[in-house]
């Protein structure tokens, strides 16, 4: 597909406007009302571009973004040169100077995207493909699936205390290795054994089926003294079976809350994904391990976990999610729902999700509406887990996914009910 044609729908939406839904209205109103935006001198362009002349945003209003349309048109005409050189580069540099930023036109001109091979593993006879470092999701998902192959989860009720315990202990170990080892592979040597079957067997052997391992004991060399959930994911499969699983993020909601004057787009705050506190790792989840410390030209660690499950060289499941550090476990549980438990896609999507990220040492259950019994929760606590439950308004992830029927090739797309989204065919 031609680059120009690819951008046409986005240009049209920005130029002609689009209808604001309830979720976007809430987000717009929240950022515009925030103290940092109202009182910050560098946020006036955000207010001009995304503010309303009167009142608050509500569902059904129309948002028009002419500056963004012009930027996208320039990129459509000149491809990457339309962004990294010329007018847009000049506008970015000017915005940096106004706000005391560091990026120059030379930095933009010097930037090169890196293409890296996908992380590959296998699970129950399926191929698993995920994003490589500095995205941590591919490595962590493959590692966890390798460990879980040692436990036949199907022999027990999906939400039994035994299964939830095994999954939580597996998550702990993967997130511990994430903190210990993962970062930009141009700067950090990523151990290849993290996705090996032999290492997974070792980790599986460490899991006590009756007792939770305290998180601090998993990494005694780390002296004990947060990534935002605002991300976007989409999955695409075409009639030839070509598949794309794409996760993109500004890091925090509305990024740096700064719109480039005259260009119409928001600057990210991705620097927040580096480890802010060198040498300081604490029980609240602050990570200060060396692999993801800030260095010039280094790319920050991310939890992005776009995932493709394939069989005989053809895609079976295309999935991924936003959700900060929960992304990895959301993608894991989508794969388990389809491959391990044999669910259809709507059932796998509706299933309650769990999350453990090593630190803080807490197992979080999604609001389970009776699916996870009180007795199971009591048993988990007796095993040594600290258990909490998300409120019904606080969901985990947004795993827009596509399931491909291996016999007919029929595509079944499902938008996650937890946030706004849509499954569409063309």
N, C-alpha and C positions, 0 to 999 in steps of 0.2 A: 504494500500500500504506500502511495506517495505521502511524504511528510506533510505536504500542504493539505491533502485531503484528510489526513489523520487529525489535523488541528481544526478543521472547519467547524465541527459541532461545538467545540469549546469557544471558538471565536464568536460564533453566532449567539451562544448563551451569554457571553460577556457583553457583547454589543447590544443585543436586543433585550437582555434581561431574562430573569427566570423567577419563578414563584418561590418565595421563602416558605419552608415548612416550619412546623412548630419547634423542632429541635434546633434548626438554624436560627430562628427568631430568639430562642432562649440564649443561645450562644452569643449572638450579636448584642443583645441587651446586656448580657453579663460583662462582656469585654468593654463595652462603651461606658458602663456604669462603674467599672473598677477604679479604685483610687489612683493606681499607677497611670492609667490612661487619662483620667480627668485632670490630674495634676501635673502630668509629665509634658514638658515642652516638646519632646521628640515624637509625640503621638498624635499631633494635630492632623497629619495626613490620613491616619487611620480613621479619625473622627470624620474628616471631610469625605472620604471615599465610602465608608461603611455606615456612617451615621444617617439618621432620618432628619428631614427638615423640621418635622413636628412629631412629638410623641415617641412611642416605643415601637419596635418591630413586632409584627404579629403574623401568624400564618396567613398566607394568601397575598401578602405584600409582594411587590416586585423589586428586585435588586438588579440594578444596571451598573456595569463596570467598564466604561469606555476606555479608560487608560489601560486596563488589563487587556482588552480586546486589541488595542494598538500594539501592545507588547507581543501578544501571541501572533498577530499578523506579521510582525517583523521576524519572529522566529520561524514562522511558516515559510517566509520568503528566503531567509538566509541561514536556516537551520541553526546549529550551535553558534556560528559566528554572529548571529543576530542577538545573542545574549551576552556572550563573553567579549564581544568587541563592539565598537561603535556607540550608538546613542544609549542603549541600555547599560552598557558598562560605564559610560560617563555618569548616568543618573545614579547608579549604585555608588560610585566613588564620591559623588557629591553628597549623597545621603550619609555615607560614612564620615565625611568631614564635618557635616552638621552635627552628628551625634557623637563625635569622638571615637569613631570606629577605626579599625586597622586595615581593612581590605582596600587595595588599590587596583587600578586598571591593569597593572602588570600582574598582580596576583590572579586576576580573572583570566588574563591571556595565557598565563602559565599553567592553569588548571587542566588536568587530564583525567577523564573518567578511567577507572580501572575495570577491566573485564576479567573475572576470575571464574574458575571452574566450580560447578556446584558441589556441595557436600553430598556424597552418595552412601547409602546404606541399604540393608534389606530387612524386611520384617514379614514373617509368615509367607514367604515366597513372593513378596512384592518388592519392587524397587522403590526406594524413598530418596527424593531429591530435595535439597534445601539450600538456602543462601549460605555462602561461605563467610568466614570472618572478613571484615569486622562485624558483620551480622552474627549474632551468637546462636540464632534459632536453629539453623541447619545442623550444627554440631550437637547442640543439646537435644533436639528431637531425635536424631539418629542414636545418640548415646542412650537416651531413655528407652527407646524401642528395643535396642539391643539388650538392655537389662531386663525389660518386661517379658522378653521371649523366654526367660527362665521361669516364669510364673504363668501357669495356664489360668488366666483370669476368668475364662469361660466356665470353669468348674464351679465357680461361686457366683452368687448374685452380684450383679455389677456394683451395687452400692453396699456391699457387705463391709464390715469393719476390716476384714482381712484384705480385700482388694484396695480399699481406700488407704489402708496402712502401707501396703506395698507401693502404691503409686506415690504417696507422699514421701516415703523414704527414697524412692528413685529420683523424684524431683529435687529433693535436698542435695543429693550427691551431684546431680548435673549442674545445679546452680552454684554449688561450691566450686566445681571445676571451672565453671564460667568465670567466677571471680578470680580464681587462681591463675588461669592460663590464657583467657581469650582477650584479643585486642586486634589491632591492625597487623596483618601478617607481613606487611612491609617493614615493620619495626619489632615484631615479637615472633619468636619461634613457637608455632602452635604444635603441641605434641600430637603426632599422628595416631597415637594409641587411644585417644579420646573416643574415636568412633570404631574401635576394633572390637571384635567379638570376645577376644580373650580378656580385655580390660573389663568389658561388661560382665563377664562371668565372675571376675574378681569382686566387682561391686555387688553383684547379686548375692554372692556368698557372704557379704558383710551385713546383709539385711536380716535382722532378727525378727521373725514373724510374730513375736509376742511383745516386743518392746521397741519403742521409738528411740533412735539414736539422737542425743542432743546435738544440735547443729555445731556448737563450738568444738565438739570432739572430732568433727570431720576434717578440720583444718587447724590443728594445734600450732602450726607454724605462723598462722596469721594472728597477730596480736589484737585481741578484742579491746578495745579502749572504752531523690528518687525519680527515675524515668517516668514521664507523663503518659497517660493513656490516650492522648489525643493523636491518633494516627489514622490512616486510611488504607483500606485493602480492597482490591478487586481481583476476580478470577475470570479468565476468558478461555474458551475453547472454540476453535473454528471447525468447519465441516470436514477438514482434512485431518483433524485430530491434533493440530498444533495447539499447545496450551501455554498460557502465561499465568503465573501467580505473582502478583505485584503488591508490595507493601511500601508505602511512602509516608514520610512524616516531617513535620516542622519541629518536632520534639514536644514542646508544650502547646497548649491551646492558644492559637493565634501567634505562635512562635515568639519573637521578640516584641510583638505588638507594634512594630514599626513598618509602615508602608513606604516603599520607595517613591518619592515625590515624582509624579508624572509617568510612572511605570505601572502602578496599580497593584503590585504584588507585595505580600508580607514577607519580611525577613525571618528566617528561622532562628531558634536558639539552641541549635544542635550541640553547641559546646557543653551544654548541661549533661550530655551523655558521657562525657569523660568522667573519670574519678576525681572528684573535687578535693578530696582530703588525703593527700599522699601519706601512706603509713597509718591511716586511721580507719579501721573497720569496726563498726559497732553493732549492737544488737538490734538497732532500729532499721538496719539495712543499708547504711552508708558503707560504701566499699572504697578502700584506699589502696588496693593491691597494685603492683607495678604495671601489669600488662596493659591497663587502659588509662595510664596517666597521660596528661597533655604533653605533646611535643609538636614542634613545627612540622607542617605537611602531613601530620598523622590523621587518620580517619578514626572517629570515635566508635566505640562498641555500641551495638544496638541489639534489641531483642527481636527485631523483625524476623519473622519465620514463615515466609512464603514457602509452601510445600506442595510438591507434586508426587502422588503415588501412582506408580505405573506397573503394568503387568504385560509381559511379552512385548515390551517396547511401546506400548500404547498407554495413554493416561487413563487412570481409573478415578482418581480424586484430585481435584485442584482446590486448594484451600489456603487459608491464612487469616490474619486478624489484626486489628489494633488492640491496644490495651496495656502499653508499657511492659513491665516485666511479666505480666500475666500472658502475654502473647504466646510465648513458647509453650506453656502448658495448655492453652486453648487449642493450638494446632495439634499438639500431641493427642488430646482427647477427641478431636475430630477424626484423626487417623484410627485411633482405637475403636471408636464407635462403628466405623465402616468395616475395618479389616478384622479386628479382634472379636467384636460383638455382633457383627453381621447386621447392623441396623440399616434401615433406609436413610436417605439424607435428611428428611424432615425430623425423624426421630433422633438422629445423631445431633442435629442442631438444637433440638429442644432439651436434650439431656442436661441436667445440672452439672456444672463444672466445679472442679476443685483447684486449689492453688497452694503451692509451697515453694518459696524461693530461697531456702537455706536461712537467710537472715532477713527479717526477724524470724525466729523459730516459731512459726505459727501456721497451722493448717486452716485455710479459709474455704468454707463451703458456700456455694451459691445458694440462694433461697431455694429450698428443695421441695416445698409443698408436700411434705409427707413421704417423698420418695426415699429420703435418707431418714431412717427412724431415729427416735430419741435414744433407743437402746444402742444403736450403732454409734451415735455420738458419745454416749457414756462409755462404751467399750474403747473407743479411740482415746478418750481422756485417760482411762485406766491404763492404757498402753504407754502413756507418757506424752501424748500430743496435746498441745495447747490449741483448742479448736474455737473458731469464731465463724459466724454466719453473716454473709452479706445481706443487707436489706433488699427488699424486692425491687427497689429503685436503683440499686447498685449492682449492675450485672458484670459478668466477666466476658469481655471480648465482643466480637462482631464478625463472625467467621463466614463471610459470604463465600459460598462454595459451589462447585459443579461436580456432579457424579456422572461418569460416562459408563453406559451399559456396554460391557465387553463384547456381547454378541451382536446387538443391533447397532451399536454406536450412538444410540439415543442419548441426548444430553438432558440432565435434570439439574437445573440451577435453583438454589434456595438462598434467599436473603435472610440473614439472622434476625430473629424477632427482637433481639436485645437493643438494637438501634435502628435508625431509619436506613432503608436500602431497598433494592429492587432487583429481581431476577428478570432478565429480558433476553429475547432471541430475535435475531435479524436475518 
